[in-house]
Amino acid sequence: PETAERAAGMAATLSDPVAALDDDLGSLGSMQFEEDEWGEANDGASADHDLAAPRAIGPSPSAPGVPTLAAAASYTIDDDDAVGSKLDELAKEVEDATLLPAEDCRLLLPSFGYDAEALARELAVDEAGCLKRGGLTLEDDEYSRQHGSGLRRPSPPDGAADTDEFDCPACFDCVPYKEADALPCGDWLCAACWRSHLAATLALGPGEVVNARCPACPERIRWRMWSTYCTAEQAAMVSERATQHLQDTWQSVRSCPAPGCSRTATYHKQTVREIACECGHHWCFSCAREWHGPSTCAESGKWALHADEDAVDMQWILANAKPCPSCKRPIEKNDGCLHMTCGKGSGAGCGHEFCWICMGPWGPHGTEWYNCKMTKPPSVEEEERKALETKAKLARLIPYVSKYRFHAHAQKLTLRDDRPAVASAVATLLACGTALPGEAAMARAAVRTLISSHRALKACYVWCFNHDSQPAFERFVPEVLFRRRELERLVDLLHKAVEAPALAAATAAAELPGRGEAEWTAYLRGVEPAAHATLSMLHVFRDLMAELLKQYPLVIAAAAALEDAGEGKEADS
């Protein structure tokens, strides 16, 4: 962390963001913002593509003084069709490495968790065992060796003709071979039994469909059987189940958890697992929750339990209320004597009268309204001890929860109200020629900066809650608190600038020729410096949290080593 002098200097620089950035921004006429990387139509995508990693803050080539984010291409975003084609790519990789037909490789991949490298290694070491594990029988003919086994209907066994009949082993009907079919394993069934078996398999989960087997043996069912004995709708369902199984099983692919989003992320390298989906949602590839860096997935899960609104309310009830000894309804005492009556007159309680201290019936207390001389039962003392512990936990939790909920609510309102309002206004101003494309991109980037800032601040409160009880945290408190306060102050300024009435005025006036430029220019003069200052501080704040992730474990380890050394000296003495 930086020293106090550096912090003081930063505070002086950012005390007036408009004045501090005047020299860097230059005149408004020469200002040009870069388009977001997802294009103008994808206004939901966030500008902070990979903010969890340390960033190089530098000027944009097309916009002097504008900080940019150096995002690492650690993942790709695809739709469902592209995910389905990934199975073909994996099969082609195995085919190139082993010369086994791609169609057979497709059938083997699910048995190896879609790990193309593991499958290729296993085929090279023990091909027979690998085929047995995958349920494949290879046909020894030129077509099958080139294209894959089981792609063509086999000839009847033992030289029989198609008109010859046999007893179906499933339904025991006598049918001709021309009305039956078989896999390379050689187990013949009539067409009706195949249809029934495939329909029953399709009613099961994706794993059962992908790994569907012959009714008589472990032979894998080929796509030819699905396309021949299923309807077009059923065949489409098979493809959907295969795609779903790939998403559920392959550790490098996950679906975006945002409601209504059908995109998937393919993760390429084992670094920070922040995924910025094109729908605008940022999430963790490991736990599928909203991105929570620098906190771990376990810490994020712990926070989700603590910060749940119903859970907090229940903890408050446990800490500040006691159950009625008769009906067990929670009762809060906020004033008055020790004589309690459960909901008398309100219709909600049972009317039981008891003492607030010992929880016993009020009768023996007589007129001792403020002094209980009865002995507390052990159960009452235990409940009071637990209530004090819960109250202490709440005293620590509630400040974090309230700030977290504040930023969560502000982020939600920005997504719901500000983003569509700015996008609609900017589209109108662009169509009328009032706004330039670079200026429109800057307005959209300002909204994305607000969303990213609220997300970063939420993550900061989660991390602080999970670590503020450790002695090592004290070393980072001044820097973290200073950066957090500065970012919250700048976010407040940017909110006021983005929501300024000048944007609505510019939109309303833009319909008339030569009108709206003054209002739009006034809006830009308010948004531009606030967006620059907020984005710059967001960079610094996230860099601080990334650096903290590196140093914090070292500090904890050093403190533990010193503690162990002290205990060793005491033991020697």
C-alpha positions in Angstrom: 0.0 0.0 0.0 1.0 3.6 -0.6 2.2 5.9 2.1 0.1 8.6 3.7 1.9 11.3 1.7 0.9 9.6 -1.5 -2.7 9.3 -0.3 -2.7 13.0 0.7 -1.4 14.0 -2.7 -4.1 11.9 -4.4 -6.7 13.5 -2.2 -5.5 17.0 -3.3 -5.5 16.0 -6.9 -9.0 14.7 -6.8 -10.5 17.3 -4.6 -11.9 19.0 -7.7 -12.1 16.5 -10.5 -13.2 19.1 -13.0 -10.2 21.4 -12.4 -7.7 18.6 -12.0 -8.6 17.0 -15.4 -9.0 20.2 -17.4 -5.4 20.2 -18.7 -5.5 16.5 -19.7 -8.9 16.6 -21.4 -8.3 19.5 -23.7 -11.1 21.2 -25.5 -14.5 19.5 -25.9 -14.3 19.9 -29.7 -11.2 17.7 -30.0 -12.5 15.1 -27.6 -13.0 11.6 -29.2 -13.9 8.5 -27.1 -13.3 5.0 -28.4 -16.2 2.8 -29.1 -16.7 0.0 -26.7 -15.2 -3.3 -27.7 -18.6 -5.0 -28.2 -19.8 -2.4 -30.7 -22.3 0.4 -30.5 -25.4 -1.8 -30.3 -24.2 -3.8 -27.3 -24.7 -1.0 -24.8 -25.1 -3.5 -22.0 -21.5 -4.6 -22.1 -19.3 -3.2 -19.4 -16.2 -1.2 -20.1 -14.2 -2.9 -17.3 -13.6 -6.1 -19.2 -11.2 -7.7 -16.8 -10.8 -5.2 -13.9 -9.7 -7.8 -11.4 -6.2 -8.0 -12.8 -3.8 -5.1 -12.4 -4.2 -2.5 -15.1 -1.8 -0.3 -17.0 -3.4 3.2 -16.8 -2.4 5.2 -19.8 -3.8 7.5 -22.5 -5.9 6.0 -25.2 -4.4 6.5 -28.7 -7.5 8.2 -29.9 -8.4 10.1 -26.8 -5.5 11.8 -24.9 -5.9 11.6 -21.2 -8.5 8.9 -21.3 -7.5 5.9 -19.2 -8.0 2.5 -20.9 -8.2 -1.0 -19.6 -5.8 -3.7 -20.8 -8.1 -6.7 -20.9 -6.6 -10.2 -21.2 -8.4 -12.6 -23.6 -8.8 -15.3 -21.0 -12.3 -16.4 -22.3 -14.7 -16.2 -25.2 -18.4 -15.6 -25.2 -20.5 -17.8 -27.5 -24.2 -18.5 -28.2 -25.7 -21.9 -28.1 -25.0 -22.7 -31.7 -21.3 -21.9 -31.3 -21.2 -24.1 -28.2 -22.6 -27.0 -30.2 -19.8 -26.6 -32.8 -17.2 -26.8 -30.0 -17.9 -30.5 -29.8 -16.9 -30.8 -33.5 -13.7 -28.8 -32.8 -12.8 -31.1 -29.9 -13.5 -34.2 -32.0 -11.3 -32.9 -34.8 -8.5 -32.3 -32.3 -8.6 -35.9 -31.2 -8.9 -37.1 -34.8 -5.8 -35.2 -35.8 -3.9 -36.7 -32.9 -5.1 -40.3 -33.2 -6.4 -40.8 -36.8 -9.7 -42.2 -35.2 -12.7 -40.8 -37.2 -14.2 -37.7 -35.7 -17.6 -39.3 -35.4 -16.2 -41.9 -33.1 -14.2 -39.3 -31.2 -17.5 -37.4 -30.6 -19.0 -40.5 -28.9 -15.9 -41.0 -26.7 -15.5 -37.4 -25.5 -18.3 -37.4 -22.9 -16.7 -40.4 -21.2 -13.6 -38.3 -20.7 -15.3 -35.1 -19.5 -14.7 -33.5 -23.0 -11.0 -33.4 -22.3 -9.5 -33.9 -25.8 -6.0 -34.2 -24.5 -6.9 -36.9 -22.0 -8.8 -38.8 -24.6 -5.9 -38.6 -27.1 -3.5 -39.9 -24.5 -5.7 -42.8 -23.5 -6.2 -43.8 -27.1 -2.4 -43.8 -27.6 -1.8 -45.9 -24.5 -4.7 -48.4 -24.5 -7.1 -48.0 -27.5 -9.0 -51.2 -26.8 -9.6 -50.2 -23.2 -10.6 -46.7 -24.2 -13.1 -48.0 -26.8 -14.6 -50.4 -24.3 -15.0 -47.6 -21.7 -16.8 -45.5 -24.3 -19.0 -48.3 -25.5 -17.8 -48.4 -29.1 -17.3 -51.4 -31.4 -15.3 -50.4 -34.5 -16.4 -51.9 -37.8 -13.5 -53.3 -40.0 -14.4 -51.9 -43.4 -12.9 -49.0 -45.4 -15.9 -46.7 -45.0 -16.1 -47.1 -41.3 -12.3 -46.6 -40.9 -12.6 -43.4 -42.8 -15.9 -41.9 -41.6 -16.8 -43.7 -38.3 -18.5 -46.9 -37.2 -22.2 -47.3 -37.1 -23.0 -44.7 -39.7 -24.7 -47.2 -42.1 -27.3 -49.9 -41.4 -25.6 -53.3 -41.2 -26.5 -56.3 -43.3 -28.5 -59.1 -41.7 -26.4 -61.6 -39.9 -25.3 -65.0 -41.3 -26.1 -64.1 -44.9 -29.8 -63.7 -44.2 -31.9 -61.6 -46.6 -33.9 -58.5 -45.7 -37.1 -60.4 -46.2 -36.1 -63.1 -43.7 -37.8 -62.9 -40.4 -36.4 -63.1 -36.8 -37.8 -62.9 -33.3 -37.2 -59.4 -31.8 -35.6 -60.1 -28.4 -37.4 -57.1 -26.8 -41.1 -57.6 -27.9 -40.8 -61.2 -29.2 -42.6 -60.3 -32.4 -41.6 -62.0 -35.6 -40.5 -59.3 -38.0 -38.4 -59.2 -41.2 -34.9 -57.8 -41.0 -35.9 -54.9 -43.4 -38.2 -53.6 -40.5 -35.4 -53.9 -37.9 -32.0 -52.3 -37.2 -28.8 -52.9 -35.3 -25.7 -51.2 -34.0 -22.2 -52.5 -34.7 -22.6 -54.8 -31.7 -25.0 -56.9 -33.8 -28.0 -56.9 -31.5 -31.1 -56.6 -33.8 -34.3 -55.0 -32.6 -37.5 -54.2 -34.6 -38.1 -50.5 -35.6 -41.0 -50.2 -33.0 -38.7 -51.2 -30.2 -36.0 -48.8 -31.3 -38.6 -46.0 -31.3 -39.9 -46.9 -27.9 -36.4 -47.2 -26.4 -35.1 -43.9 -27.9 -38.3 -42.0 -26.8 -37.9 -43.3 -23.2 -34.2 -42.3 -23.2 -35.0 -38.9 -24.5 -37.4 -38.3 -21.5 -34.4 -38.6 -19.1 -31.7 -36.1 -18.4 -28.9 -34.8 -20.8 -26.4 -37.3 -19.4 -28.6 -40.3 -20.2 -29.2 -39.0 -23.7 -25.6 -38.4 -24.5 -24.5 -41.7 -23.1 -27.5 -43.7 -24.4 -26.8 -47.4 -24.9 -28.1 -50.4 -26.8 -31.0 -52.1 -24.9 -29.1 -55.4 -25.0 -25.4 -54.3 -24.3 -23.2 -51.3 -23.5 -22.9 -50.3 -27.1 -23.3 -46.5 -27.6 -26.3 -45.4 -29.8 -25.2 -43.5 -32.9 -26.7 -40.4 -34.3 -28.0 -42.4 -37.2 -30.5 -44.1 -34.9 -31.8 -40.9 -33.5 -32.3 -39.3 -36.9 -34.0 -42.5 -38.3 -36.4 -43.5 -35.5 -37.2 -40.1 -34.0 -39.3 -37.2 -35.2 -37.7 -33.9 -36.2 -38.7 -32.4 -32.9 -37.1 -35.3 -31.0 -33.9 -35.1 -33.0 -33.7 -31.3 -32.2 -34.1 -32.2 -28.5 -31.2 -34.6 -28.8 -29.0 -31.8 -30.1 -30.2 -29.5 -27.3 -29.5 -32.2 -24.6 -26.0 -32.7 -26.1 -25.2 -29.0 -25.9 -26.6 -28.8 -22.4 -24.5 -31.8 -21.3 -21.4 -30.2 -22.8 -22.1 -27.0 -20.8 -22.8 -28.9 -17.6 -19.8 -31.3 -17.9 -17.0 -29.5 -19.6 -15.1 -27.6 -16.9 -14.0 -24.9 -19.4 -17.6 -24.0 -20.4 -20.4 -22.4 -18.4 -23.6 -20.7 -19.2 -24.2 -17.1 -18.2 -26.3 -17.1 -15.0 -28.1 -13.8 -15.9 -31.8 -14.3 -16.4 -32.8 -14.5 -20.1 -29.2 -14.8 -21.3 -28.4 -17.9 -23.5 -24.7 -17.1 -24.0 -21.9 -19.3 -22.7 -18.3 -18.6 -21.7 -15.4 -20.8 -22.6 -12.5 -20.2 -20.2 -9.0 -20.5 -21.6 -6.5 -19.9 -18.9 -6.4 -20.5 -15.1 -6.1 -16.9 -13.9 -8.7 -14.5 -12.5 -12.0 -16.0 -13.4 -14.1 -12.8 -14.0 -16.4 -13.2 -17.0 -17.9 -10.1 -18.6 -20.8 -11.4 -20.7 -22.1 -9.5 -23.6 -25.4 -9.1 -21.8 -23.7 -6.8 -19.3 -23.5 -9.3 -16.4 -20.2 -9.8 -14.7 -19.9 -13.2 -13.0 -17.4 -15.6 -11.5 -16.6 -18.6 -13.7 -16.0 -20.8 -10.6 -19.1 -20.3 -8.6 -21.4 -18.5 -11.2 -22.2 -15.7 -8.7 -21.8 -12.1 -9.5 -18.1 -11.2 -9.7 -16.8 -11.0 -6.1 -13.1 -10.4 -6.5 -10.9 -10.0 -4.5 -12.9 -12.3 -2.2 -12.8 -16.0 -2.8 -15.8 -18.0 -3.8 -16.0 -19.4 -0.3 -16.0 -15.9 1.2 -18.6 -14.8 -1.3 -20.8 -17.8 -0.3 -20.4 -16.9 3.4 -21.4 -13.3 2.7 -24.5 -14.4 0.7 -25.7 -16.2 3.9 -24.9 -13.2 6.1 -26.3 -10.6 3.8 -29.6 -12.3 3.0 -32.3 -9.9 4.0 -34.4 -12.5 5.7 -31.4 -13.9 7.5 -30.4 -10.4 8.8 -34.0 -9.8 10.0 -34.0 -13.2 11.8 -30.7 -12.4 13.5 -32.1 -9.1 14.6 -35.1 -10.8 16.1 -32.9 -13.3 17.9 -30.7 -10.5 19.3 -33.4 -8.1 20.3 -36.6 -10.1 21.0 -37.5 -13.0 23.2 -40.1 -15.7 22.5 -43.3 -15.7 24.6 -43.1 -18.7 27.1 -46.6 -19.7 26.1 -47.0 -19.3 22.3 -43.4 -18.7 21.3 -44.1 -15.5 19.3 -41.1 -13.1 19.3 -41.6 -10.1 21.6 -39.5 -6.9 21.7 -39.3 -4.8 24.8 -38.5 -1.2 24.1 -39.7 0.6 27.2 -41.6 0.2 30.5 -41.5 -2.2 33.4 -40.7 -5.9 33.5 -44.3 -7.0 33.3 -45.0 -8.3 29.8 -48.3 -9.3 28.2 -48.2 -11.2 24.9 -50.2 -9.2 22.4 -53.1 -8.4 24.7 -55.6 -6.3 22.9 -53.9 -6.6 19.5 -55.2 -10.0 18.7 -51.8 -11.2 17.6 -50.7 -12.8 20.9 -52.0 -15.3 23.4 -52.3 -12.8 26.3 -49.8 -14.6 28.6 -48.3 -12.4 31.3 -44.7 -13.0 32.3 -41.5 -11.4 33.5 -39.0 -10.1 31.0 -36.0 -11.1 33.1 -36.7 -14.7 34.3 -39.4 -15.4 31.7 -41.5 -17.0 34.4 -45.3 -16.3 35.1 -45.9 -12.8 36.4 -48.1 -13.9 39.3 -45.3 -14.6 41.9 -43.7 -11.2 41.2 -46.6 -9.2 42.6 -45.9 -5.5 42.5 -42.1 -5.8 41.8 -42.5 -4.0 38.5 -38.9 -3.1 38.0 -37.0 -5.7 40.1 -37.0 -9.5 39.5 -36.0 -11.6 42.5 -36.6 -14.9 40.9 -33.8 -17.2 39.9 -33.2 -17.5 36.2 -33.5 -21.0 34.7 -30.3 -22.1 32.9 -32.2 -22.2 29.6 -33.0 -18.4 30.0 -29.3 -17.6 30.8 -28.2 -19.6 27.7 -30.7 -17.8 25.5 -29.5 -14.4 26.8 -25.9 -15.4 26.2 -26.7 -16.3 22.6 -28.7 -13.1 22.2 -25.6 -11.1 23.3 -23.4 -12.9 20.8 -25.9 -12.4 18.0 -26.2 -8.7 18.9 -22.4 -8.3 18.8 -22.3 -10.1 15.4 -25.1 -7.8 14.1 -23.2 -4.7 15.3 -20.3 -5.7 13.1 -22.4 -7.0 10.2 -25.1 -4.3 9.7 -22.7 -1.5 8.6 -21.3 -3.7 5.9 -24.7 -5.0 4.8 -26.3 -1.5 4.7 -23.5 -0.1 2.5 -23.5 -3.3 0.3 -27.3 -3.0 -0.2 -26.9 0.7 -1.0 -24.5 0.1 -3.8 -26.5 -3.0 -5.0 -29.7 -0.8 -5.1 -27.8 2.0 -6.9 -26.4 -0.5 -9.4 -29.9 -1.9 -10.0 -31.4 1.6 -10.6 -28.5 2.5 -13.0 -29.2 -0.7 -15.0 -33.0 -0.2 -14.9 -33.3 3.6 -15.4 -30.1 5.4 -16.4 -28.7 3.0 -19.0 -31.9 2.8 -21.1 -32.5 6.5 -20.7 -29.0 7.5 -21.9 -29.1 4.9 -24.7 -32.4 6.2 -26.0 -31.3 9.9 -25.7 -28.0 9.2 -27.4 -29.7 7.3 -30.2 -32.0 10.3 -30.9 -29.2 12.8 -30.8 -27.1 10.7 -33.2 -29.9 10.4 -35.6 -30.5 14.1 -35.5 -26.8 14.9 -36.0 -26.5 16.7 -32.7 -24.1 14.2 -31.1 -20.9 12.8 -32.7 -20.2 9.1 -32.4 -17.3 9.6 -30.0 -19.4 11.8 -27.8 -22.2 9.2 -27.8 -19.6 6.5 -26.8 -18.4 8.6 -23.9 -22.0 9.0 -22.6 -22.5 5.2 -22.7 -19.1 4.6 -21.1 -20.0 6.9 -18.2 -23.0 4.7 -17.4 -20.9 1.6 -17.6 -18.4 3.2 -15.3 -21.1 3.7 -12.7 -22.2 0.1 -12.9 -18.6 -1.1 -12.7 -17.9 1.2 -9.7 -20.9 0.0 -7.7 -19.8 -3.6 -8.4 -16.2 -2.9 -7.2 -17.5 -1.2 -4.1 -19.8 -4.1 -3.2 -16.9 -6.5 -3.6 -14.7 -4.3 -1.3 -17.3 -4.4 1.5 -17.5 -8.1 1.2 -13.7 -8.5 1.4 -13.5 -6.1 4.4 -16.2 -8.0 6.2 -14.4 -11.3 5.8 -11.0 -9.9 6.9 -11.4 -7.0 9.3 -11.2 -9.2 12.3 -7.6 -10.3 11.4 -4.7 -8.3 12.8 -3.0 -8.1 9.4 -6.0 -6.1 8.1 -5.0 -3.1 10.1 -2.0 -2.5 7.8 -4.3 -2.0 4.8 -7.2 -0.1 6.5 -6.0 3.5 5.8 -5.3 2.9 2.1 -8.5 0.9 1.5 -10.7 3.3 3.3 -9.3 6.3 1.6 -9.6 4.8 -1.9 -13.1 3.6 -1.1 -14.3 7.0 0.1 -12.8 8.8 -2.9 -14.4 6.3 -5.3 -17.8 6.7 -3.6 -17.5 10.5 -3.7 -16.7 10.5 -7.4 -19.5 8.0 -8.2 -21.9 10.4 -6.5 -20.6 13.2 -8.7 -20.9 11.1 -11.8 -24.5 10.0 -10.9 -25.5 13.7 -10.7 -23.8 14.4 -14.0 -25.4 11.5 -15.9 -28.8 12.2 -14.5 -28.6 15.9 -15.3 -31.7 17.5 -16.9 -29.6 18.8 -19.8 -29.8 15.4 -21.5 -33.6 15.5 -21.6 -33.5 19.1 -22.8 -31.1 18.3 -25.6 -33.2 15.3 -26.7 -36.4 17.4 -26.7 -34.8 20.3 -28.6 -32.9 18.1 -31.1 -36.0 17.5 -33.2 -35.8 21.1 -34.4 -33.1 22.0 -36.9 -30.1 23.7 -35.3 -31.4 23.2 -31.7 -30.1 21.1 -28.9 -26.4 21.6 -29.4 -26.1 24.0 -26.4 -27.9 21.6 -24.1 -25.8 18.6 -25.3 -22.6 20.5 -24.9 -23.6 21.5 -21.4 -24.4 17.8 -20.6 -21.0 16.7 -21.9 -19.1 19.3 -19.9 -20.7 17.9 -16.8 -20.3 14.2 -17.6 -16.9 14.2 -19.3 -14.7 15.2 -16.3 -16.7 13.3 -13.8 -16.4 10.1 -16.0 -12.7 10.6 -16.4 -12.1 11.1 -12.6 -14.3 8.2 -11.6 -12.8 5.8 -14.1 -9.3 6.8 -13.1 -10.1 6.2 -9.4 -11.8 2.9 -10.3 -8.5 1.8 -12.0 -6.5 2.8 -8.9 -9.0 1.2 -6.5 -9.0 -2.1 -8.4 -5.2 -2.1 -8.7 -5.0 -1.5 -4.9 -7.3 -4.5 -4.3 -5.2 -6.7 -6.7 -2.0 -5.6 -4.9 -3.7 -6.3 -1.6 -4.4 -9.9 -2.8 -0.7 -10.4 -3.3 0.6 -8.8 0.0 -2.2 -9.8 2.4 -1.2 -13.5 2.6 2.4 -12.6 3.1 1.5 -10.4 6.0 -0.6 -13.1 7.6 2.2 -15.6 7.1 4.7 -13.3 8.7 2.4 -12.6 11.7 1.9 -16.3 12.2 5.6 -16.9 12.0 6.3 -14.3 14.7 3.5 -15.7 16.9 5.0 -19.2 16.5 8.4 -17.9 17.4 7.1 -16.2 20.5 5.3 -19.4 21.6 8.6 -21.3 21.0 10.5 -19.0 23.3 7.9 -19.3 26.0 8.1 -23.1 25.8 11.9 -23.0 26.0 11.8 -20.8 29.1 
